[in-house]
């Protein structure tokens, strides 16, 4: 096992099990965890990819610092030897990828940029040779090809140099290189602000992140892990237990959602899934105290449902619907006080304030 994999194993075990030796389920794939927050991850660095980003710094120094000691050991020639078809110098991709048909016809596929151009005064003139004449149906492609070439700036007598485009200064940055390497695993549709920006305990935010990914250990997820268990919802005692059913569509959950929506004076149609809910859970005055309580509410409600579900499953203890509603409001009030929201001196004050100010 490589050092990077050993480090990642320690990270995974600590994330899901802490310092306990007892085996715990790893709920979310490690590649997902290493993606940025806006992509549904935790932004933890992938050790192997970050190592590549650090090595990229030395490759950059090799090209940019000709007097460094190790550059004197390895000689690459001058930077003007830029391969016309294979290097990225004209557009975002090599020309062989942008114009594969023309590359197949190229008479000199390994030529450098300098081989295929010359200067007439201050004007750069291109001389591209193909193994056969261009056909009529290829004229439009040739026109696009030549237009792209003449849009590029070739500076006579100036040595080629590297420019790191992800940086506004053109200088290499390990952080931006790492972001570029991790990008293929990233998506931008996750409602990360709704999950992580609410003024709730970190443990609760982590729980909501896990359930938004559909990874908490509901009955359907346990059965996917080959745990033999009856597929039913202990809250409504009828339907099968999925993340979206338990937290959104279960009749017991809907009783709590209805109370909250009435409290804030909001008319609402419950969306299909948890991610959809957070994508549209925006209050008109999100920076006000009532708006901050509004942002806490989904976390608090889902946390209370999950606690009640676990009490019923493991302890045989069951709260009534009115008791659940009171418990939800009590937890919401305690979180509002912890966030130093002045309107939350008492439960009645919080209810009155939210019903008027949102």
N, C-alpha and C positions, 0 to 999 in steps of 0.2 A: 504494500500500500504506500503511495507517495505521501510526502509530507503534507501537501495541500489537502489530500483526502483525509488524512488523520486529523488535521486542524478542523476541517469541516464537520467531521464526525463528532468531535468534542463540542463544536458550536451547536449542532443539531440536538445532541443529547441534553445539553444544558438548557436550550430554548424550551424543549418540550418536557424535560424531566427535572430540571434544576440540578441539585447535587445528590438527588436520591438515586439509588442503584436500581430501583424497581423500573421495569420496562414500561414506557408510556407510548401511546400512539403518536406518531409524527403526522399531524393532521394535514399539513400543507407541504407540497413538493419544494425541495430546497431551491431549485431554479426559480420558482415563483417568489420565494422569500427574498432572493437576491435582486429582484427587480426593484425599480424605484417605487416610492409611495404612490405616485400618480398612476402606476401600472398595476396596482394591487399587491405590491410586495412590501417588504419592510425596509428596503434600502440597505440591507446587510451586504457587505462586499463579498463577491465570489472570489475566493482566495486565488484560484488558478487564473482567472481572467485578470485580476488585479496584478498578479505577477507578470502577465504579459504586458500590461500597461506600463509597469515599472521598467521592463526590458525595452519597451518602446522608447523610453527616455534616452537610453544608451545608444540606440540606433539613430536617434535624432542628433545626439552629440557627435556621433561618428561622422555624420554628413555635414554638420555645421561647424565643427572645431578641427580644422586640418592640422593644428599644431599639437593636439593632445597626444600623449605617449602611445596609446594603443593604435591611433591613426597612423603613426609612423611604422607600425609593424604590419598593418594591413593596408594595401594600396588599392583604391578603386578607380583611379583616373579622375579627370575633372568632371564637374557636374553638367557640362554641355552635352555629354553622351546620353541624350534622352531618346529612348526608342519610340519611333513615330507611331507604330501601331499598338505597342504593348503597354506603354506607360500612360498614366493619367495626367495629361497636360492640357487637353483641349476638351472641356466639358467635364462631367462628373464620372465618366467611365472611359476606359481605353477605347481608342477608335476601332479596334478589332471587335469590340462588343457593340459599339454604336452602329457600325456598318459592316456586319459579318460578310455580306455578299461581296463588297468591294475588297475586303481583306483577302478573300479567296482568289481574287483576280490580281492582287498586288504582285508586281514584278520583283520587288525587293521587300519582302515581309519583315526582315530584320533590320531595315535601314533606320538610321537615327533621324531626328528632326533636321539636323544640319545637312544631311545627305540629300534631302528632298526640297530644300529651299535655297534661294540665293537673293542677294540684295541688289536692286538697281537704284542707286542713290540711297534714299532712306526708306524705299518701299520694298517690302518682302514679297518675293514672287515664288509661288509653289510649282514644283515640277514633279507631278505624281505619274508614274508609268504603270500601265496594266498589261497583262499578257495578251489581251485582245481588245478590239475596239468596243466602245460603249454602244449598247443597243438603245433603240428609241425608248423602250419601256424603263430604261435605267437612268434617263436624263434627269428626272425629278430627284432621284436619289443622289446623283452626282452634283446637282445644284445645291442640295442641302449640305452635302459633304464639303464643297468648296466654300459655301457661305460660312460654315462653321470654322474652317481653317482661316479664312481672311478676317474673321471676327477676333481671332486670337492675336495677342500682342507679342511679337518676336522682337527682341531688342538686340541690335547688332553690337558685338563687342562686350556684352554684359554676360558674365558667367551665370549659368543656371543656379538657382538656390531653392531650398525647400520653404514652403509656406504652410503652416498648420491652419487650415481653414476653419476648424471649429472654434478657434480663438480669435477674438477681434484684433489682437495684436500680431497674429500670425506666428506666435511662438508656441512651442510644444507645451502641453499641460497634461500631466498624468490623469487628472480628473476627467477632462474632456475625452481623452483617449479611452479611458475605462467606460465612460458613458456610451461611446461609439461601439465598443465591443459588446456591451450588455444590451444594446438597442434591439437586436433581433428577438430578444425574449420579452420585450416591453410592449404594452398596449396602453392606450391613453383613455380608456372608457371607464375606468374604475373611479367611483365617487370618493376619492381619498380625503378630500376636505371635510365632507360630511361625517366620515368615520373618525378621523383623527383630530379635527379642530374643535370638537365639542368639549366643553369643560366638565369632563367626566373622569373618574379614576382610570389610570393607565391600564389596569387589569381589565376593566370593562371595555375600553377602546380596543384592546387586543382581542377580546371575545367577539366584539361586533365585526372586527376585520375578518376573523375566522369564519363567522357565520355568513358574512357577505360573500365569501368565496364558496359557500355551501359545504364547509368542511367540518362543522361541529358534529359530535357523535350522536346524531338522531338515529332512530331505528333503521331507516333505510341505509344510512352510511355504515352502521355496524354490520348490517347484513352483507354489504359490499365487501367488508373485511372478513367475511366468513364467520361472523359471530351468530350462533343459532339463537334467535330471539323472535318473539311474536311481533308482527308488524301491526301495531296499533298505537293510537294516540291516547296517552293516559289522561289528557286534559278533557277531551270531548268523549272519549271512550267509544269512538266509532271508526273514524278514518285512519288510514295508515299515517305514520309519523314521518314527515319530511321537514326540511328546514322552513320552506315557505308556508306549509300548512301550519306547523306548530306556532310560528311567530306572526303570521299574517292572517291566515284564512280559517283557523280553528275558531269555532263559536266562542270559546272562552277568551281567546286572544282578541276577537272582535269586540267583545264587551269592554275590554280595556281600551282598545283603540277608539271606540265610540265615545267613551267618557272623556278621553283626552281631547278629541276633536270638538266635542261640545264645550269643554273648558276653554278652548282657544277660539271658539266661534267659527270653526272651519268646516266647510262642506267638502267631503273627500270621497273619492272612489279608490278603493284599495288596489294597488298595482299587483302585477303577477308575482314579482320576486323582490327580495330584500334590496338588491342593487338598484332596481327600478325605483323603489321607495326613496332611497337616499338621493338618487338623481333628481327627484322632484320635490324633496323636502326642503323647500326654501321659504322662509318667512318674509313678509314684505318689509319688516324692520329688523333685520337679522343682527344689527349692532346694538339694539336696545336690550335692556335687561330681559324683557319678555321674549325677545328674539333669541337670546342666549339660552333661556329655559326651553324654548321651542326646539332648539338644536339638541339639547340634552334628552328630550323626551323619548325618541326612538330607542336610544341606548338604554334608558332606564326601564322602559316597558319590556324590551326584549330580555334584559337582564333579570327582571322580576319573573317573567314567564319561565325562563330557563331554570331559575332557582326553584320555582314551584314544581316544575316538571321533575327535577331531581329529587325534591322532597317526596313527591308522590311515588316515584319509581323506587327509591332506595330506602326511604324511611317510613313509608306508609302514612305520611301526614298530608292532609289535604285542606287547603283554605277554601272558604266559600267565596263566591264572586264579590260580595261587598268587602270582605276582608282583603281580597287581592287588590281591589281598587284603593282601599285605604293604605295598604302597604306600598303600592306604587307611588301614591302622592307623598307619603312620608319619605321614601327614598329620594324622590325628586326634590323635595324641600331640603333634605340634608345635603344634597349635591349643590343646590343653589346657594345655600349658606356657605359651603366650603369654597365656592367660587366668588364669595363676597358680593353677592347681589343684594343690595339694600332693601329691595321690595319683598324679600322673603323672610320677614321677621317671624311670621307664623303661617300655618297652612291656609287659613282663611285669607290672609293678606296676599299670599301668592296666587290663590285662585282668583281673587277679585282683580288683581293687577293684570294677570294674563288674559282674562276675559275682556278687559277694556283696552289694553295697550297694544296688542299684536295687530 
